[in-house]
Amino acid sequence: MNRNSCDLKVASVLDIERYAADLQRQFLRRIGYTNGLHKIRRFARVVQYLYPIMPTSAALLAQIIIREENLREENKERPLKGTRYATGIIDVCGALGLLERFGRKIALSSEGYACHALSELHAGAAAIDGFLLERIIDADGEYFLNILRIVSEGITDVVAVGSELIHRFTEAIRYKQQWVTEHVPTRYAQKVIQELLSDSIRTLEKATASSDARLIDFFFKHTVNPRIEWLQDLGCLNETEGVTSVTQKGAALLAEIRELGGWADFGVFLPLNSWLSTQLAIPSMYEGSKADGFSWRLVAASSGVVSQSDLPRRNREVLLRRIKEIYPAVKLANFNEADAASIYHVLAALEAIKALALSESEFYDVLTTLVEEFPSDIFKLSKRRGHGLYIALKK
């Protein structure tokens, strides 16, 4: 059944409560304060540090990050010191959805396994950069992409960008408040979402309400500077003789947002993903199926003129072979099973560097067909956490 349909059911109070954290994260895609963590590719390395020792504690992982990062040549002059900064790296890595916590222990998320797999499969720097770009869009897109749009409009001073970002983000929240009133079908869901949005406005006002200009400047530098460096590292911005400008890749991202329908007078806005939209019977905010795999579509557009990947529609045996190639690298540690989401993200990253957008809903639909057509090769396991679909290859 197509995961994009929003008319499967009316979400219950329990459904809304269960996915309240997802609603908050997806209605406002921002990490917020990033502790000044500027090196985006470091997060892919953290995944590799974590993989062989998980589940582990944040304190132990922090020590390994300090040790391994300080062995790198670029860190010789400014080595990491103490655990506070390394713990901040872990926190942002979690906010990007690469790792998750189970009580006091941490391990890789489904997306973290995918990142690990791209390294193990030697997919190349372009695929890993594309993966990191997708993670930023998914977790932080309404800060990250609005900064890109603001710079494209000629504002480059960090404090000026920060002031404009907060203004636009506040306007985006007000737009969404009105949208919720008009489009969310149940009063309880409206109430929960409106409270989440109102809390976010209060948080923004508190963060920027100080009368001390130095504190405001400090906040903006730690909010804007890291994202500008992420945009530069991933090829969306460049700096020539002190002048920051948008690259062809950055312009392509903004153009694709217009195409998807996430462009408004106040700035850029992003949708609920199609899975959550279906689960809670709430429209995605984008028309039709445009929310389906939207973050990977943006990544694909940054590589060239984007078109839809036909990977799920090709010979089923070809897709099964691709899954078999990926499976050993995404298989859960000590288990003969894998989250299908991990496989999807690996395939999506490999397709995106060819400017091909892989449909999430189509992938899952075809995966179900594969299980039915090739029962001696692959079987489906029950869902056990989150909304993951677990599969296993038969030995």
NUDO-70279 format. One record per residue (C-alpha): residue number from 1; x, y, z. Coordinates in pm, 1 decimal, padded with zeros to 6 digits. Each point is the difference from the previous one (the first is absolute). Layout:
N
<k:NUM	east:X	north:Y	up:Z>
...
//
This chain:
395
<k:1	east:00000.0	north:00000.0	up:00000.0>
<k:2	east:00132.8	north:00344.3	up:-00086.7>
<k:3	east:00148.6	north:00172.1	up:00302.4>
<k:4	east:-00094.3	north:00345.5	up:-00132.3>
<k:5	east:-00373.1	north:-00036.9	up:00051.7>
<k:6	east:-00130.3	north:00215.8	up:00284.5>
<k:7	east:-00350.8	north:-00143.0	up:00011.9>
<k:8	east:00074.6	north:-00338.7	up:00152.2>
<k:9	east:-00133.1	north:00085.6	up:00345.5>
<k:10	east:-00058.6	north:00273.5	up:00250.9>
<k:11	east:00294.1	north:00022.7	up:00237.4>
<k:12	east:-00081.8	north:-00083.2	up:00360.0>
<k:13	east:00110.7	north:00195.8	up:00305.5>
<k:14	east:00253.0	north:-00276.8	up:00066.8>
<k:15	east:00139.5	north:00032.6	up:-00353.1>
<k:16	east:00046.4	north:00373.6	up:00044.5>
<k:17	east:00168.8	north:-00045.1	up:00337.4>
<k:18	east:00222.2	north:-00279.1	up:-00128.4>
<k:19	east:00131.8	north:00207.5	up:-00288.6>
<k:20	east:00000.4	north:00342.6	up:00167.4>
<k:21	east:00381.3	north:00014.9	up:-00010.9>
<k:22	east:-00004.1	north:-00081.3	up:-00373.0>
<k:23	east:-00261.2	north:00270.5	up:-00056.2>
<k:24	east:00211.6	north:00256.1	up:00180.1>
<k:25	east:00312.7	north:-00094.8	up:-00193.0>
<k:26	east:-00169.2	north:-00006.4	up:-00338.8>
<k:27	east:-00221.1	north:00304.9	up:00033.5>
<k:28	east:00310.2	north:00204.7	up:00085.2>
<k:29	east:00305.3	north:-00151.9	up:-00160.3>
<k:30	east:00281.6	north:00156.9	up:00196.8>
<k:31	east:00264.3	north:-00126.5	up:00237.6>
<k:32	east:00028.5	north:00341.2	up:00162.4>
<k:33	east:00323.9	north:00085.6	up:00176.3>
<k:34	east:00284.4	north:-00216.5	up:-00135.3>
<k:35	east:00269.7	north:00067.4	up:00262.5>
<k:36	east:00211.9	north:00155.1	up:-00273.8>
<k:37	east:00059.3	north:-00338.1	up:-00167.3>
<k:38	east:00124.0	north:00095.4	up:-00343.0>
<k:39	east:00141.0	north:-00316.5	up:-00157.9>
<k:40	east:-00288.3	north:-00181.9	up:-00166.0>
<k:41	east:00206.5	north:-00295.5	up:-00127.0>
<k:42	east:00110.0	north:-00074.0	up:00355.4>
<k:43	east:-00345.4	north:-00144.8	up:00069.0>
<k:44	east:00054.8	north:-00273.8	up:-00258.2>
<k:45	east:00324.2	north:-00085.3	up:00179.7>
<k:46	east:-00181.1	north:-00016.6	up:00335.2>
<k:47	east:-00221.9	north:-00271.5	up:-00151.5>
<k:48	east:00311.5	north:-00201.7	up:-00079.5>
<k:49	east:00134.6	north:00051.8	up:00352.2>
<k:50	east:-00326.4	north:-00117.1	up:00153.3>
<k:51	east:-00071.4	north:-00304.2	up:-00218.1>
<k:52	east:00253.6	north:-00248.1	up:00148.5>
<k:53	east:-00067.1	north:00086.4	up:00365.4>
<k:54	east:-00377.0	north:00043.9	up:00022.4>
<k:55	east:-00200.0	north:-00000.5	up:00211.8>
<k:56	east:00218.0	north:00225.5	up:00205.9>
<k:57	east:-00013.5	north:00306.0	up:00222.1>
<k:58	east:00027.2	north:00357.9	up:-00119.3>
<k:59	east:00301.1	north:00046.8	up:00228.6>
<k:60	east:00194.0	north:-00285.6	up:-00160.7>
<k:61	east:-00088.4	north:00110.6	up:-00352.0>
<k:62	east:00109.0	north:00354.5	up:00086.7>
<k:63	east:00343.2	north:-00128.9	up:00100.5>
<k:64	east:00032.9	north:-00192.6	up:-00326.1>
<k:65	east:-00104.1	north:00307.0	up:-00200.9>
<k:66	east:00267.5	north:00208.0	up:00174.3>
<k:67	east:00266.4	north:-00264.4	up:-00058.5>
<k:68	east:-00082.9	north:-00070.0	up:-00364.5>
<k:69	east:-00064.3	north:00358.9	up:-00105.2>
<k:70	east:00325.0	north:00117.7	up:00157.9>
<k:71	east:00189.9	north:-00251.6	up:-00214.5>
<k:72	east:-00120.4	north:00182.3	up:-00312.3>
<k:73	east:00245.4	north:00243.8	up:-00154.5>
<k:74	east:-00249.4	north:00287.5	up:-00024.8>
<k:75	east:-00054.3	north:-00008.4	up:00377.6>
<k:76	east:00367.7	north:00011.4	up:00103.1>
<k:77	east:00002.2	north:00375.0	up:00064.7>
<k:78	east:-00338.1	north:00009.2	up:00179.2>
<k:79	east:-00051.5	north:-00340.4	up:00165.1>
<k:80	east:-00322.8	north:-00088.7	up:00176.5>
<k:81	east:00031.3	north:00036.6	up:00376.8>
<k:82	east:-00229.8	north:-00130.0	up:00271.4>
<k:83	east:-00325.8	north:-00185.4	up:-00047.8>
<k:84	east:-00243.3	north:00291.7	up:-00016.8>
<k:85	east:00063.0	north:00081.1	up:-00367.2>
<k:86	east:00010.8	north:-00368.3	up:-00094.7>
<k:87	east:-00330.9	north:-00054.8	up:00179.7>
<k:88	east:-00140.8	north:00289.3	up:-00202.3>
<k:89	east:00109.9	north:-00179.7	up:-00316.5>
<k:90	east:-00193.8	north:-00306.9	up:00118.0>
<k:91	east:-00308.5	north:00211.9	up:00071.8>
<k:92	east:-00001.5	north:00155.8	up:-00347.2>
<k:93	east:00068.6	north:-00339.5	up:-00156.0>
<k:94	east:-00314.5	north:-00119.5	up:00177.6>
<k:95	east:-00195.3	north:00304.4	up:-00115.1>
<k:96	east:00097.4	north:-00085.2	up:-00358.4>
<k:97	east:-00156.2	north:-00340.9	up:00056.9>
<k:98	east:00322.9	north:-00199.8	up:-00028.0>
<k:99	east:-00010.5	north:-00152.4	up:00345.7>
<k:100	east:-00260.1	north:-00066.4	up:00267.2>
<k:101	east:-00007.7	north:-00058.0	up:00371.9>
<k:102	east:-00129.5	north:-00300.6	up:00189.5>
<k:103	east:00005.7	north:00106.4	up:00362.1>
<k:104	east:00363.4	north:00078.4	up:00075.3>
<k:105	east:00130.2	north:-00177.4	up:-00308.2>
<k:106	east:00027.0	north:00130.0	up:-00354.5>
<k:107	east:00006.6	north:-00184.4	up:-00331.0>
<k:108	east:-00041.4	north:00074.6	up:-00368.9>
<k:109	east:-00344.7	north:00087.2	up:-00131.9>
<k:110	east:-00131.2	north:-00142.8	up:-00327.2>
<k:111	east:00148.6	north:00302.4	up:-00176.0>
<k:112	east:00325.8	north:-00048.5	up:00189.7>
<k:113	east:00024.4	north:-00355.4	up:-00132.5>
<k:114	east:-00052.3	north:00140.2	up:-00350.2>
<k:115	east:00282.7	north:00250.1	up:00048.2>
<k:116	east:00225.6	north:-00281.5	up:00122.4>
<k:117	east:-00096.2	north:-00209.7	up:-00301.8>
<k:118	east:00094.3	north:00274.4	up:-00247.6>
<k:119	east:00348.2	north:00004.1	up:00151.1>
<k:120	east:00027.6	north:-00379.6	up:00005.6>
<k:121	east:-00116.0	north:-00022.3	up:-00361.8>
<k:122	east:00254.8	north:00266.4	up:-00105.3>
<k:123	east:-00280.6	north:00202.3	up:-00155.0>
<k:124	east:00221.8	north:00307.3	up:-00023.0>
<k:125	east:00009.2	north:00351.2	up:00142.2>
<k:126	east:-00284.0	north:00127.2	up:-00221.2>
<k:127	east:-00241.9	north:-00263.8	up:00131.1>
<k:128	east:00094.4	north:00064.8	up:00363.4>
<k:129	east:-00027.6	north:00376.8	up:-00049.1>
<k:130	east:-00341.3	north:-00055.7	up:-00158.2>
<k:131	east:-00101.0	north:-00212.0	up:00295.6>
<k:132	east:00110.2	north:00269.7	up:00246.3>
<k:133	east:-00188.5	north:00261.5	up:-00202.9>
<k:134	east:-00315.4	north:-00213.7	up:00021.1>
<k:135	east:00043.6	north:-00037.2	up:00376.8>
<k:136	east:00035.2	north:00378.2	up:00041.2>
<k:137	east:-00305.8	north:00068.9	up:-00215.9>
<k:138	east:-00204.9	north:-00254.6	up:00193.0>
<k:139	east:00108.2	north:00119.4	up:00345.3>
<k:140	east:00085.2	north:00365.9	up:-00050.6>
<k:141	east:-00133.4	north:00096.4	up:-00341.9>
<k:142	east:-00203.7	north:00300.7	up:00104.9>
<k:143	east:00306.5	north:00166.2	up:00153.1>
<k:144	east:00256.3	north:-00131.6	up:-00250.3>
<k:145	east:-00200.5	north:00071.4	up:-00317.2>
<k:146	east:-00131.7	north:00335.6	up:00117.6>
<k:147	east:00359.2	north:00108.0	up:00065.6>
<k:148	east:00082.3	north:-00107.3	up:-00355.2>
<k:149	east:-00293.5	north:00203.0	up:-00131.4>
<k:150	east:00093.4	north:00305.8	up:00209.9>
<k:151	east:00357.9	north:-00006.7	up:-00132.5>
<k:152	east:-00134.0	north:-00040.9	up:-00354.6>
<k:153	east:-00189.7	north:00326.0	up:00053.4>
<k:154	east:00320.4	north:00188.9	up:00082.7>
<k:155	east:00012.6	north:-00005.8	up:00383.2>
<k:156	east:00334.9	north:-00143.8	up:00115.6>
<k:157	east:00091.8	north:00163.3	up:00332.8>
<k:158	east:-00039.2	north:-00269.1	up:00266.4>
<k:159	east:-00205.6	north:00207.5	up:00244.8>
<k:160	east:-00217.3	north:00136.4	up:-00282.7>
<k:161	east:-00057.4	north:-00353.9	up:-00129.5>
<k:162	east:-00088.6	north:-00113.1	up:00353.4>
<k:163	east:-00246.1	north:00283.4	up:00054.7>
<k:164	east:-00166.9	north:-00067.0	up:-00333.4>
<k:165	east:-00007.6	north:-00375.5	up:00067.6>
<k:166	east:-00180.3	north:00043.3	up:00333.1>
<k:167	east:-00247.7	north:00241.3	up:-00159.0>
<k:168	east:-00075.8	north:-00238.2	up:-00286.0>
<k:169	east:-00016.8	north:-00302.9	up:00223.8>
<k:170	east:-00248.1	north:00177.1	up:00227.1>
<k:171	east:-00211.3	north:00088.3	up:-00304.3>
<k:172	east:00018.7	north:-00363.4	up:-00112.4>
<k:173	east:-00133.5	north:-00111.9	up:00337.8>
<k:174	east:-00291.1	north:00244.6	up:-00025.7>
<k:175	east:-00073.0	north:-00128.2	up:-00351.0>
<k:176	east:-00004.7	north:-00356.4	up:00131.4>
<k:177	east:-00226.9	north:00094.5	up:00288.7>
<k:178	east:-00254.1	north:00127.3	up:-00249.6>
<k:179	east:00051.5	north:-00306.1	up:-00220.6>
<k:180	east:-00063.7	north:-00232.5	up:00296.4>
<k:181	east:-00327.8	north:00174.9	up:00077.8>
<k:182	east:-00115.4	north:-00040.9	up:-00360.0>
<k:183	east:00131.5	north:-00345.3	up:-00090.4>
<k:184	east:00052.4	north:-00224.3	up:00304.0>
<k:185	east:-00320.4	north:-00203.0	up:00031.4>
<k:186	east:-00038.3	north:-00056.9	up:00376.7>
<k:187	east:-00019.0	north:00251.3	up:00282.5>
<k:188	east:00236.4	north:-00198.6	up:00222.8>
<k:189	east:00270.0	north:-00018.7	up:-00268.6>
<k:190	east:-00043.4	north:00373.2	up:-00063.4>
<k:191	east:00044.7	north:00072.3	up:00369.9>
<k:192	east:00316.8	north:-00209.7	up:00032.4>
<k:193	east:00163.0	north:00147.6	up:-00310.6>
<k:194	east:-00097.5	north:00357.0	up:00086.9>
<k:195	east:00160.3	north:-00042.6	up:00342.8>
<k:196	east:00320.0	north:-00130.6	up:-00160.1>
<k:197	east:00010.9	north:00297.3	up:-00234.8>
<k:198	east:-00074.9	north:00251.0	up:00276.3>
<k:199	east:00275.1	north:-00147.4	up:00217.4>
<k:200	east:00243.5	north:00047.0	up:-00286.1>
<k:201	east:-00088.2	north:00367.7	up:-00037.9>
<k:202	east:00056.1	north:00051.7	up:00372.9>
<k:203	east:00337.4	north:-00177.9	up:-00025.4>
<k:204	east:00108.5	north:00225.3	up:-00286.0>
<k:205	east:-00113.6	north:00313.8	up:00181.2>
<k:206	east:00186.0	north:-00103.9	up:00313.6>
<k:207	east:00320.0	north:-00073.3	up:-00196.1>
<k:208	east:00002.0	north:00343.2	up:-00165.7>
<k:209	east:-00152.7	north:00217.1	up:00274.3>
<k:210	east:00322.4	north:00096.2	up:00179.2>
<k:211	east:00086.4	north:00370.7	up:00020.6>
<k:212	east:00368.2	north:-00095.8	up:-00016.9>
<k:213	east:00106.8	north:00027.4	up:-00365.2>
<k:214	east:00299.0	north:-00225.8	up:00065.9>
<k:215	east:-00226.6	north:-00286.6	up:00103.8>
<k:216	east:-00215.9	north:00044.5	up:-00309.6>
<k:217	east:00309.5	north:00004.4	up:-00222.0>
<k:218	east:00127.0	north:-00312.5	up:00174.5>
<k:219	east:-00332.8	north:-00177.3	up:-00057.8>
<k:220	east:-00006.4	north:00088.4	up:-00370.0>
<k:221	east:00362.8	north:-00099.6	up:-00052.4>
<k:222	east:-00068.9	north:-00339.8	up:00151.6>
<k:223	east:-00322.5	north:-00036.1	up:-00196.7>
<k:224	east:00102.5	north:00136.8	up:-00340.0>
<k:225	east:00376.6	north:-00056.7	up:-00028.6>
<k:226	east:-00007.7	north:-00381.0	up:00021.3>
<k:227	east:-00273.9	north:-00024.5	up:-00260.4>
<k:228	east:00180.8	north:00234.2	up:-00237.6>
<k:229	east:00306.5	north:-00223.0	up:00031.9>
<k:230	east:-00216.5	north:-00310.2	up:-00058.9>
<k:231	east:-00138.0	north:00167.4	up:-00313.5>
<k:232	east:00353.9	north:00078.4	up:-00114.3>
<k:233	east:00134.8	north:-00348.8	up:00076.0>
<k:234	east:-00286.8	north:-00159.9	up:-00192.0>
<k:235	east:00049.2	north:00228.5	up:-00299.9>
<k:236	east:-00310.3	north:00220.2	up:00033.0>
<k:237	east:00187.1	north:00321.0	up:00085.1>
<k:238	east:00344.4	north:00126.4	up:-00086.4>
<k:239	east:00211.0	north:00285.8	up:00127.2>
<k:240	east:00224.6	north:00198.1	up:-00232.8>
<k:241	east:00205.1	north:00289.6	up:00135.7>
<k:242	east:-00227.0	north:00024.2	up:00301.4>
<k:243	east:-00321.2	north:00002.3	up:-00204.7>
<k:244	east:-00243.0	north:-00287.2	up:00065.2>
<k:245	east:-00218.3	north:-00108.5	up:-00292.1>
<k:246	east:-00229.8	north:-00283.6	up:-00099.2>
<k:247	east:00143.2	north:-00268.5	up:-00227.8>
<k:248	east:-00180.2	north:-00175.0	up:-00284.5>
<k:249	east:-00069.5	north:-00288.9	up:00239.4>
<k:250	east:-00153.8	north:00235.6	up:00256.3>
<k:251	east:-00210.2	north:00171.8	up:-00265.6>
<k:252	east:-00124.5	north:-00341.4	up:-00118.5>
<k:253	east:-00112.6	north:-00083.5	up:00355.5>
<k:254	east:-00199.2	north:00322.1	up:00022.4>
<k:255	east:-00150.7	north:-00053.0	up:-00345.7>
<k:256	east:-00116.5	north:-00349.1	up:00094.3>
<k:257	east:-00164.5	north:00131.2	up:00317.0>
<k:258	east:-00200.0	north:00236.3	up:-00220.5>
<k:259	east:-00096.4	north:-00294.5	up:-00217.7>
<k:260	east:-00116.6	north:-00206.1	up:00297.9>
<k:261	east:-00207.8	north:00287.3	up:00140.2>
<k:262	east:00202.4	north:00091.2	up:00310.7>
<k:263	east:00063.1	north:00362.2	up:-00104.0>
<k:264	east:-00190.6	north:00284.8	up:00163.7>
<k:265	east:00041.2	north:00374.6	up:00046.2>
<k:266	east:00135.0	north:-00053.7	up:00352.1>
<k:267	east:00249.3	north:-00268.3	up:-00100.9>
<k:268	east:00035.2	north:-00374.4	up:-00047.9>
<k:269	east:-00218.8	north:-00257.5	up:00175.5>
<k:270	east:00018.5	north:-00379.2	up:-00002.9>
<k:271	east:-00271.0	north:-00266.6	up:00031.4>
<k:272	east:-00080.3	north:-00287.6	up:00227.2>
<k:273	east:00149.3	north:-00311.5	up:-00151.5>
<k:274	east:-00246.2	north:-00227.8	up:-00172.9>
<k:275	east:00022.5	north:-00270.1	up:00267.7>
<k:276	east:-00098.1	north:00229.3	up:00288.7>
<k:277	east:-00262.7	north:00170.0	up:-00212.8>
<k:278	east:-00160.6	north:-00337.4	up:-00069.0>
<k:279	east:00034.6	north:-00125.5	up:00356.8>
<k:280	east:-00180.6	north:00302.1	up:00146.2>
<k:281	east:-00231.5	north:00070.5	up:-00295.8>
<k:282	east:00136.1	north:00355.6	up:-00025.4>
<k:283	east:00075.5	north:00160.6	up:-00337.8>
<k:284	east:00372.6	north:00035.9	up:-00063.9>
<k:285	east:-00013.3	north:00374.7	up:-00088.7>
<k:286	east:00124.3	north:-00076.4	up:-00352.7>
<k:287	east:-00247.5	north:-00081.5	up:-00277.2>
<k:288	east:-00050.9	north:-00353.0	up:-00123.6>
<k:289	east:00299.0	north:-00229.6	up:00035.0>
<k:290	east:00263.3	north:00275.7	up:00012.7>
<k:291	east:00081.2	north:-00075.8	up:00363.5>
<k:292	east:00094.1	north:-00357.9	up:-00090.2>
<k:293	east:00375.9	north:-00022.7	up:00046.4>
<k:294	east:00022.3	north:00379.5	up:-00034.8>
<k:295	east:00339.1	north:00032.0	up:00173.3>
<k:296	east:00161.9	north:-00250.2	up:-00236.0>
<k:297	east:-00163.1	north:00177.1	up:-00293.5>
<k:298	east:00170.2	north:00321.3	up:00109.6>
<k:299	east:00334.2	north:-00179.8	up:00024.4>
<k:300	east:-00050.2	north:-00150.5	up:-00344.9>
<k:301	east:-00083.1	north:00344.0	up:-00139.3>
<k:302	east:00329.6	north:00132.6	up:00136.6>
<k:303	east:00179.9	north:-00250.4	up:-00226.5>
<k:304	east:-00169.9	north:00104.5	up:-00324.9>
<k:305	east:-00335.1	north:00009.7	up:-00174.2>
<k:306	east:-00198.6	north:-00232.8	up:00224.7>
<k:307	east:-00214.6	north:-00285.1	up:-00125.1>
<k:308	east:-00178.4	north:-00288.0	up:00170.2>
<k:309	east:00205.0	north:-00313.3	up:00060.6>
<k:310	east:-00145.0	north:-00308.8	up:-00167.0>
<k:311	east:00195.8	north:-00237.0	up:00224.8>
<k:312	east:-00310.9	north:-00147.6	up:00169.3>
<k:313	east:-00168.2	north:-00050.5	up:-00338.6>
<k:314	east:00290.2	north:-00177.1	up:-00167.3>
<k:315	east:00043.8	north:-00377.1	up:-00005.3>
<k:316	east:-00078.0	north:-00118.0	up:00355.1>
<k:317	east:00305.8	north:-00222.4	up:-00002.7>
<k:318	east:00220.5	north:00306.0	up:-00054.8>
<k:319	east:-00144.0	north:00170.6	up:00307.4>
<k:320	east:00036.4	north:-00318.8	up:00204.7>
<k:321	east:00364.4	north:-00023.3	up:-00106.6>
<k:322	east:00059.3	north:00362.2	up:00107.7>
<k:323	east:-00157.7	north:-00072.5	up:00338.5>
<k:324	east:00220.2	north:-00307.2	up:00042.4>
<k:325	east:00308.7	north:00210.5	up:-00072.9>
<k:326	east:-00098.9	north:00260.4	up:00260.8>
<k:327	east:-00138.9	north:-00234.7	up:00264.8>
<k:328	east:00329.8	north:-00109.0	up:00168.5>
<k:329	east:00090.6	north:00366.0	up:00060.9>
<k:330	east:-00336.2	north:00099.7	up:00153.4>
<k:331	east:-00076.2	north:-00322.0	up:00188.4>
<k:332	east:-00062.4	north:00065.9	up:00368.0>
<k:333	east:00300.2	north:-00084.1	up:00215.3>
<k:334	east:-00019.4	north:-00364.2	up:00114.8>
<k:335	east:-00330.6	north:-00064.3	up:-00182.6>
<k:336	east:-00094.2	north:-00133.8	up:-00341.1>
<k:337	east:-00245.2	north:00278.1	up:-00073.8>
<k:338	east:00000.5	north:00360.1	up:-00116.3>
<k:339	east:-00228.7	north:00299.8	up:00008.3>
<k:340	east:-00133.9	north:00053.4	up:-00351.1>
<k:341	east:00039.4	north:00375.7	up:00058.8>
<k:342	east:00377.9	north:-00048.5	up:00009.3>
<k:343	east:-00008.8	north:-00169.8	up:-00339.8>
<k:344	east:-00224.5	north:00273.0	up:-00139.0>
<k:345	east:00239.2	north:00276.1	up:00107.8>
<k:346	east:00302.6	north:-00176.2	up:-00149.2>
<k:347	east:-00179.0	north:-00051.9	up:-00332.0>
<k:348	east:-00134.5	north:00356.7	up:00006.1>
<k:349	east:00349.8	north:00139.0	up:00056.1>
<k:350	east:00143.4	north:-00204.3	up:-00286.2>
<k:351	east:-00281.9	north:00108.3	up:-00231.2>
<k:352	east:00017.4	north:00367.3	up:00107.7>
<k:353	east:00358.6	north:00046.1	up:-00120.6>
<k:354	east:-00138.0	north:-00087.0	up:-00346.2>
<k:355	east:-00275.2	north:00266.3	up:00043.2>
<k:356	east:-00260.8	north:-00271.4	up:00050.7>
<k:357	east:-00262.9	north:00029.8	up:00276.3>
<k:358	east:-00102.3	north:-00331.4	up:00155.3>
<k:359	east:-00362.8	north:-00007.7	up:00114.9>
<k:360	east:-00029.4	north:-00117.4	up:00359.1>
<k:361	east:-00354.1	north:-00130.5	up:-00032.9>
<k:362	east:00075.3	north:-00179.9	up:-00326.0>
<k:363	east:00307.5	north:-00163.9	up:00152.5>
<k:364	east:-00200.7	north:-00139.8	up:00291.4>
<k:365	east:-00281.0	north:-00116.9	up:-00226.0>
<k:366	east:00242.9	north:-00186.4	up:-00225.5>
<k:367	east:00188.0	north:-00140.5	up:00299.6>
<k:368	east:-00323.5	north:-00165.4	up:00112.9>
<k:369	east:-00033.2	north:-00147.5	up:-00348.1>
<k:370	east:00356.2	north:-00133.8	up:00014.7>
<k:371	east:-00079.0	north:-00183.1	up:00323.8>
<k:372	east:-00295.7	north:-00164.6	up:-00173.2>
<k:373	east:00183.8	north:-00081.9	up:-00324.6>
<k:374	east:00328.0	north:-00125.8	up:00147.3>
<k:375	east:-00090.9	north:-00174.1	up:00329.7>
<k:376	east:00309.8	north:-00220.2	up:-00017.3>
<k:377	east:00226.7	north:00308.6	up:-00000.5>
<k:378	east:-00162.2	north:00264.9	up:00217.1>
<k:379	east:-00265.5	north:00018.5	up:00269.2>
<k:380	east:-00170.5	north:00273.8	up:00197.3>
<k:381	east:00013.4	north:00021.7	up:00377.8>
<k:382	east:-00249.1	north:00170.4	up:00226.6>
<k:383	east:00037.6	north:00366.4	up:00089.1>
<k:384	east:00167.4	north:00034.3	up:00336.4>
<k:385	east:00098.2	north:00361.1	up:00056.0>
<k:386	east:-00097.7	north:00331.7	up:-00146.9>
<k:387	east:-00146.9	north:-00047.4	up:-00345.2>
<k:388	east:00277.4	north:-00224.8	up:-00129.1>
<k:389	east:-00069.2	north:-00294.9	up:-00224.7>
<k:390	east:00255.7	north:-00272.9	up:00070.6>
<k:391	east:00107.6	north:-00244.2	up:-00267.4>
<k:392	east:00245.6	north:-00288.5	up:-00009.8>
<k:393	east:00178.3	north:-00193.0	up:-00272.3>
<k:394	east:-00014.3	north:-00374.5	up:00024.7>
<k:395	east:00336.4	north:-00165.8	up:00046.7>
//
